[in-house]
């Protein structure tokens, strides 16, 4: 996966470009439903037995930034209801 980070005075952009079919399917899944995004900063992260990433308490402090995607709690109006639609 290629990851590009562009930071300008007007804003920031993160671009994810898949390099394999598996990565392409993972990115396609992000478009299946509306998502909210949060940006978190912490130390080094690793996968837990429950399948979630979390910070290791015993690891050296390496500053990482994590984009956390969760199902959106916002309800968008459909075009038929007079609201905007999402892609």
MIVO-797937 format. One line per field, with one value per atom (N, C-alpha, C): residue number from 1; residue in one letter; atom name; y, x, z. Coordinates in pm, 1 decimal. Atoms other than C-alpha are relative to their C-alpha. Example, Ala and Ser with C-alpha at 12.3 -4.5 7.8 and 13.67 -1.06 7.14 Angstrom:
<nodes>
k [1, 1, 1, 2, 2, 2]
r [A, A, A, S, S, S]
a [N, CA, C, N, CA, C]
v [-119.0, -450.0, 120.0, -119.0, -106.0, 109.0]
u [89.0, 1230.0, 90.0, -82.0, 1367.0, -77.0]
w [0.0, 780.0, 0.0, -6.0, 714.0, 73.0]
</nodes>
This chain:
<nodes>
k [1, 1, 1, 2, 2, 2, 3, 3, 3, 4, 4, 4, 5, 5, 5, 6, 6, 6, 7, 7, 7, 8, 8, 8, 9, 9, 9, 10, 10, 10, 11, 11, 11, 12, 12, 12, 13, 13, 13, 14, 14, 14, 15, 15, 15, 16, 16, 16, 17, 17, 17, 18, 18, 18, 19, 19, 19, 20, 20, 20, 21, 21, 21, 22, 22, 22, 23, 23, 23, 24, 24, 24, 25, 25, 25, 26, 26, 26, 27, 27, 27, 28, 28, 28, 29, 29, 29, 30, 30, 30, 31, 31, 31, 32, 32, 32, 33, 33, 33, 34, 34, 34, 35, 35, 35, 36, 36, 36, 37, 37, 37, 38, 38, 38, 39, 39, 39, 40, 40, 40, 41, 41, 41, 42, 42, 42, 43, 43, 43, 44, 44, 44, 45, 45, 45, 46, 46, 46, 47, 47, 47, 48, 48, 48, 49, 49, 49, 50, 50, 50, 51, 51, 51, 52, 52, 52, 53, 53, 53, 54, 54, 54, 55, 55, 55, 56, 56, 56, 57, 57, 57, 58, 58, 58, 59, 59, 59, 60, 60, 60, 61, 61, 61, 62, 62, 62, 63, 63, 63, 64, 64, 64, 65, 65, 65, 66, 66, 66, 67, 67, 67, 68, 68, 68, 69, 69, 69, 70, 70, 70, 71, 71, 71, 72, 72, 72, 73, 73, 73, 74, 74, 74, 75, 75, 75, 76, 76, 76, 77, 77, 77, 78, 78, 78, 79, 79, 79, 80, 80, 80, 81, 81, 81, 82, 82, 82, 83, 83, 83, 84, 84, 84, 85, 85, 85, 86, 86, 86, 87, 87, 87]
r [X, X, X, X, X, X, X, X, X, X, X, X, X, X, X, X, X, X, X, X, X, X, X, X, X, X, X, X, X, X, X, X, X, X, X, X, X, X, X, X, X, X, X, X, X, X, X, X, X, X, X, X, X, X, X, X, X, X, X, X, X, X, X, X, X, X, X, X, X, X, X, X, X, X, X, X, X, X, X, X, X, X, X, X, X, X, X, X, X, X, X, X, X, X, X, X, X, X, X, X, X, X, X, X, X, X, X, X, X, X, X, X, X, X, X, X, X, X, X, X, X, X, X, X, X, X, X, X, X, X, X, X, X, X, X, X, X, X, X, X, X, X, X, X, X, X, X, X, X, X, X, X, X, X, X, X, X, X, X, X, X, X, X, X, X, X, X, X, X, X, X, X, X, X, X, X, X, X, X, X, X, X, X, X, X, X, X, X, X, X, X, X, X, X, X, X, X, X, X, X, X, X, X, X, X, X, X, X, X, X, X, X, X, X, X, X, X, X, X, X, X, X, X, X, X, X, X, X, X, X, X, X, X, X, X, X, X, X, X, X, X, X, X, X, X, X, X, X, X, X, X, X, X, X, X, X, X, X, X, X, X]
a [N, CA, C, N, CA, C, N, CA, C, N, CA, C, N, CA, C, N, CA, C, N, CA, C, N, CA, C, N, CA, C, N, CA, C, N, CA, C, N, CA, C, N, CA, C, N, CA, C, N, CA, C, N, CA, C, N, CA, C, N, CA, C, N, CA, C, N, CA, C, N, CA, C, N, CA, C, N, CA, C, N, CA, C, N, CA, C, N, CA, C, N, CA, C, N, CA, C, N, CA, C, N, CA, C, N, CA, C, N, CA, C, N, CA, C, N, CA, C, N, CA, C, N, CA, C, N, CA, C, N, CA, C, N, CA, C, N, CA, C, N, CA, C, N, CA, C, N, CA, C, N, CA, C, N, CA, C, N, CA, C, N, CA, C, N, CA, C, N, CA, C, N, CA, C, N, CA, C, N, CA, C, N, CA, C, N, CA, C, N, CA, C, N, CA, C, N, CA, C, N, CA, C, N, CA, C, N, CA, C, N, CA, C, N, CA, C, N, CA, C, N, CA, C, N, CA, C, N, CA, C, N, CA, C, N, CA, C, N, CA, C, N, CA, C, N, CA, C, N, CA, C, N, CA, C, N, CA, C, N, CA, C, N, CA, C, N, CA, C, N, CA, C, N, CA, C, N, CA, C, N, CA, C, N, CA, C, N, CA, C, N, CA, C, N, CA, C, N, CA, C, N, CA, C]
v [-116.8, 0.0, 122.6, -127.3, 339.1, 100.5, -100.7, 615.8, 133.6, -132.7, 979.0, 98.3, -103.2, 1265.4, 135.0, -133.5, 1617.2, 99.9, -100.8, 1908.5, 137.0, -135.4, 2263.0, 96.3, -99.8, 2588.0, -14.2, 10.2, 2511.8, -128.5, 124.8, 2159.6, -114.0, 120.2, 1806.3, -108.4, 110.2, 1497.9, -124.0, 129.4, 1132.5, -83.5, 81.5, 916.6, -141.2, 141.2, 536.2, -61.7, 60.5, 359.5, -147.6, 143.1, -20.2, -49.0, 60.8, -227.4, -146.6, 139.1, -569.6, -7.0, 19.2, -707.8, -1.2, 2.6, -767.2, 142.1, -139.2, -403.3, 75.2, -62.7, -295.6, -35.2, 41.6, -498.5, 66.6, -66.9, -349.8, 144.4, -138.2, 4.3, 9.8, 1.9, -82.0, -10.9, 18.8, -187.3, 131.1, -128.9, 167.9, 81.5, -75.0, 289.0, -62.2, 70.7, 48.9, 73.2, -72.2, 271.7, 127.8, -125.1, 623.4, -24.9, 15.3, 650.5, 134.8, -115.7, 901.3, -26.2, 15.2, 965.7, 81.3, -69.4, 1057.9, -20.0, 8.3, 1128.3, -5.5, 21.5, 997.9, -5.0, 7.0, 1026.6, -80.5, 80.1, 776.8, -62.9, 67.2, 549.0, -108.8, 109.7, 225.2, -88.8, 80.6, 12.0, -141.7, 138.6, -361.3, -65.5, 71.6, -612.9, -81.4, 75.4, -759.9, -133.7, 129.9, -1108.8, 15.7, -24.5, -959.1, 56.4, -48.8, -828.4, 151.1, -145.3, -460.0, 49.2, -61.4, -233.3, 84.0, -85.3, -69.3, 26.9, -37.9, 95.2, -100.7, 85.4, -128.5, 86.2, -78.7, -0.3, -13.4, 23.8, -149.8, 34.0, -32.1, -22.1, 139.2, -136.0, 276.9, 98.2, -100.9, 600.4, 41.6, -40.7, 630.5, 66.1, -70.5, 893.8, -51.3, 48.5, 748.7, 76.8, -58.5, 894.4, -107.1, 104.0, 668.6, 66.1, -44.0, 739.7, -106.4, 95.3, 575.0, 18.9, -4.6, 494.4, -79.1, 67.4, 410.1, 24.6, -19.8, 367.6, 133.9, -132.3, 707.8, -11.7, -5.5, 788.0, 101.2, -99.9, 1065.4, -68.3, 52.5, 991.1, 104.0, -92.6, 1148.2, -14.1, 2.6, 1245.0, -49.0, 44.8, 1074.4, 110.7, -99.3, 1270.7, 17.1, -4.3, 1183.0, 81.3, -75.1, 1345.5, 145.2, -138.7, 1665.5, 28.4, -19.9, 1611.3, -43.8, 39.8, 1550.4, -148.2, 141.6, 1202.4, -6.7, 19.6, 1066.0, -99.6, 90.3, 879.8, -137.5]
u [85.3, 0.0, 89.5, -70.4, 134.0, -84.8, 68.1, 46.6, 67.7, -51.5, 86.0, -65.5, 49.7, 51.0, 37.4, -21.3, 7.8, -51.7, 38.5, 4.5, 26.4, -13.2, -60.4, -61.2, 61.3, -174.1, -151.9, 145.5, -528.3, -57.7, 51.5, -555.2, 98.3, -83.5, -419.9, -76.3, 60.8, -483.1, 86.3, -67.0, -395.7, -56.7, 43.3, -409.2, 53.6, -36.4, -408.4, -15.0, 1.4, -316.9, 35.5, -27.3, -349.1, 100.7, -97.5, -71.1, -31.7, 40.1, -239.3, -152.5, 145.2, -589.5, -57.9, 46.4, -621.1, -12.1, 5.4, -537.7, -114.1, 109.8, -786.3, -134.5, 125.0, -1063.3, -15.7, 5.4, -975.0, -45.9, 39.5, -1002.9, -142.8, 138.6, -1326.6, -98.2, 88.3, -1476.4, -25.0, 17.0, -1425.9, -114.0, 104.8, -1685.9, -138.1, 126.9, -1962.7, -101.5, 91.5, -2112.0, 67.5, -59.4, -2064.2, 88.1, -94.6, -1767.6, 33.8, -54.9, -1654.4, 148.4, -143.9, -1285.2, 45.2, -63.6, -1087.1, 150.2, -146.0, -715.9, 54.1, -54.8, -529.8, 152.5, -145.8, -167.8, 35.3, -45.1, 6.1, 133.1, -127.4, 304.6, -11.9, -4.8, 371.0, -122.7, 120.6, 70.0, 26.5, -8.4, 25.7, -135.8, 127.0, -253.2, -16.1, 28.0, -415.6, -63.6, 64.4, -561.6, -143.4, 137.9, -908.6, -13.1, 3.5, -812.9, -1.2, -2.6, -787.6, 142.9, -130.2, -485.9, -5.4, -9.3, -376.5, 146.5, -136.3, -71.4, 59.9, -71.9, 185.6, 53.9, -44.1, 251.4, 150.0, -140.6, 599.2, 92.2, -83.3, 721.9, 60.7, -55.9, 946.9, -98.7, 92.1, 756.8, 42.4, -19.0, 750.0, -130.4, 123.1, 500.1, -56.3, 72.5, 248.9, -130.0, 131.3, -63.6, -88.3, 92.0, -362.3, -129.6, 129.7, -670.3, -100.9, 98.4, -964.6, -129.9, 122.5, -1260.8, -108.0, 112.5, -1596.1, -125.5, 127.2, -1947.8, -57.8, 55.4, -2108.7, -131.2, 125.7, -2383.6, -94.7, 82.6, -2509.5, -89.1, 92.7, -2814.0, -10.6, 6.7, -2792.1, -132.8, 124.0, -3103.3, 30.4, -16.7, -3146.4, -44.0, 36.7, -3195.3, -151.7, 146.0, -3568.1, -55.3, 43.8, -3592.9, 46.1, -43.6, -3437.5, 137.8, -133.8, -3091.6, 105.9, -112.6, -2751.1, 25.9, -38.6, -2629.9, 150.4, -144.2, -2283.9, 41.4, -52.3, -2061.5, 21.5]
w [0.0, 0.0, 0.0, 1.0, -94.6, 77.9, -80.1, 151.4, -25.6, 28.6, 55.0, 94.9, -90.7, 301.4, -57.9, 53.1, 164.9, 102.6, -97.6, 408.0, -62.6, 52.9, 285.3, 100.9, -87.0, 443.5, 1.1, 12.4, 323.1, 56.6, -53.4, 460.2, -19.8, 10.3, 465.7, -73.2, 73.7, 258.0, 17.2, -6.3, 309.1, -114.5, 112.7, -4.4, 17.4, -9.5, 13.6, -138.8, 132.5, -311.2, 12.4, -14.1, -317.6, -104.2, 91.2, -473.7, -25.5, 20.7, -447.2, -3.0, 1.6, -497.3, 141.0, -138.9, -122.5, 53.0, -44.5, -47.7, -68.9, 72.8, -315.9, 63.1, -65.7, -148.9, 136.6, -130.7, 190.2, -17.4, 22.5, 53.8, -52.8, 49.0, -131.6, 116.1, -115.4, 203.1, 74.7, -67.4, 334.2, -60.2, 69.7, 83.1, 18.0, -13.6, 188.8, 85.9, -87.4, 458.3, 48.7, -48.2, 597.8, 123.0, -109.7, 833.3, 61.2, -69.6, 1094.0, 19.8, -18.0, 1138.9, 120.9, -112.5, 1449.1, -14.9, 8.0, 1467.6, 141.4, -133.8, 1771.8, -6.7, -10.3, 1883.5, 123.1, -113.8, 2105.2, -36.7, 23.2, 2121.8, -104.9, 96.2, 1939.1, 16.9, -4.0, 1848.1, -48.3, 44.4, 1803.8, 12.2, 0.8, 1750.7, 128.1, -122.0, 2064.0, -35.0, 22.8, 2105.0, -46.4, 40.8, 2056.7, -140.2, 136.4, 1713.8, -12.2, 2.6, 1809.2, 18.1, -21.7, 1793.4, 125.8, -118.2, 2114.9, 29.0, -32.9, 2257.3, 97.3, -93.2, 2422.6, 112.3, -114.4, 2773.0, 23.5, -29.9, 2787.6, -116.7, 115.8, 2450.5, 15.5, -3.4, 2399.2, -63.4, 52.0, 2330.6, -140.5, 138.5, 1953.4, -40.9, 32.7, 1847.7, -131.7, 117.0, 1603.5, -10.6, 22.4, 1449.5, -60.5, 44.7, 1399.8, -46.1, 49.1, 1187.0, 40.8, -51.5, 1363.8, -77.7, 79.0, 1136.1, 72.7, -64.0, 1293.9, -82.2, 69.0, 1158.6, 40.5, -26.1, 1127.5, 75.1, -74.6, 1375.2, -62.3, 67.5, 1148.5, -101.5, 99.1, 935.7, -109.8, 111.6, 593.0, -71.2, 76.5, 403.4, -140.8, 138.0, 68.6, -93.8, 99.1, -249.6, -6.2, 2.6, -241.8, 117.0, -118.2, 103.7, -6.6, 14.4, -26.1, 55.2, -53.3, 113.9, -97.8, 84.5, -32.8, 16.4, -7.1, -109.7, 7.7, -7.3, -42.7, -106.7, 103.9, -289.6, 55.1]
</nodes>
